[in-house]
Amino acid sequence: MNFNCLSSFCIGNTPLRKDLFLSGLLGCSVLVKEEFNSSLGMSSKDRIAFYMVKDAVKNKGLKEGDTIVEASSGNTGIGLASLAKLLELKCRIYVNKSCSEEKVGVLLNLDASVEKCENSNGLTDPVSTQSCALRYAKKNKNAVFLNQYNNVANFKAHFETTGPEIWKQTEGRITHFIAGVGTGGTISGTAKYLKEQNPDIQIYGVEPLGSVLNEYLKNRIMPSSSGTFEKIDGIGRNFIPGNFHPEFIDYIFQVSKENTFQRLLDYKEKTGFLCGVSSGAVLQASIENLSDSLKPTDVVVLLFPDHGSRYFRKLNTYERQLINHRIKRAI
Ligand SMILES: Cc1ncc(COP(=O)(O)O)c(C=O)c1O
């Protein structure tokens, strides 16, 4: 398969912007890794889509005309669907029924087949995105399930690209890295690289209330109650993905969905920038937990995986609910 057609695309190599509002608020340098500038599918997941397809060609016999199959909260699927078009592959994406309409729209526009599933609770649940994707790939001869939850190429993409970019862009001055956790690939791969350069760099993950990764990080055993967690697109799990490596992570903050949406809307008012929902969770966790502990010399990097335009219906609905709630309280 010829990957030359990708040479004009910028997969990763995203800018690191100094955020003046957050730097003022937190009293140190706060830099935002703007992953929505990746030019293929406009998210951090372009990196892993590229790595997983390259690996599947090399090690799993993927060839032109075959179908790539994935369970995705949308962004990995969009990266894969773009690659599929360029590389003459077919693409089949299993999304949770809560996936944003905007992401489903982009997937369909890129000619991916989209299947909506009951949940994303991992391979032990027969109706999950992961189980449905695996079943399809097993039944269909020319289909390859990439499985970003356990595929080492996910971790490797961030170890080889995201980590080195951040280290270089901060000229080695980074002191804290904060990112949302879904498959764990972004935080684990980036953290391993950064800790190898300087083991004192603090690595903080972010997940929604009810997700299990924070407790697993503390005790290294699966919490007994692995029920539901608040839905924040792309982050949170009730199983431990193979790409989640707790040994590189210092702490995982939990945030509520309500505070996340409020923070995101507040940030939009203050800065004019509409970030994605999981970026809102990273903002919320940072402001809620780090405000009093940072030194003026600290250099904090927040990873924003995608842009708010992927969720504007959910954001509009939430903003309307908030306004109605305020009006009711005022009456
Ligand atoms: C918007 C968004 N944020 C955060 C994440 C979590 O990244 P990771 O799966 O590397 O942990 C994802 C993963 O799909 C995502 O789509």
The ligand as a Tripos MOL2 file, in Angstrom:
@<TRIPOS>MOLECULE
LIG
   16    16     1     0     0
SMALL
NO_CHARGES

@<TRIPOS>ATOM
      1 C1        -12.5620   13.9060   22.2450 C.3       1 LIG1
      2 C2        -11.6910   12.9110   22.9060 C.ar      1 LIG1
      3 N1        -11.0610   13.2510   24.0320 N.ar      1 LIG1
      4 C3        -10.2920   12.3780   24.7010 C.ar      1 LIG1
      5 C4        -10.1120   11.0880   24.2550 C.ar      1 LIG1
      6 C5         -9.2660   10.1280   25.0530 C.3       1 LIG1
      7 O1         -8.0410    9.8340   24.4410 O.3       1 LIG1
      8 P1         -7.4240    8.3840   24.6560 P.3       1 LIG1
      9 O2         -8.3510    7.4130   23.9990 O.co2     1 LIG1
     10 O3         -6.1000    8.4490   23.9710 O.co2     1 LIG1
     11 O4         -7.3080    8.1360   26.1110 O.co2     1 LIG1
     12 C6        -10.7690   10.7050   23.0810 C.ar      1 LIG1
     13 C7        -10.6830    9.3310   22.6100 C.2       1 LIG1
     14 O5        -11.4190    8.8920   21.7650 O.2       1 LIG1
     15 C8        -11.5560   11.6290   22.3900 C.ar      1 LIG1
     16 O6        -12.1730   11.3150   21.2500 O.3       1 LIG1
@<TRIPOS>BOND
     1     1     2 1
     2     2     3 ar
     3     2    15 ar
     4     3     4 ar
     5     4     5 ar
     6     5     6 1
     7     5    12 ar
     8     6     7 1
     9     7     8 1
    10     8     9 2
    11     8    10 1
    12     8    11 1
    13    12    13 1
    14    12    15 ar
    15    13    14 2
    16    15    16 1
@<TRIPOS>SUBSTRUCTURE
     1 LIG1         1 GROUP 0 **** ****
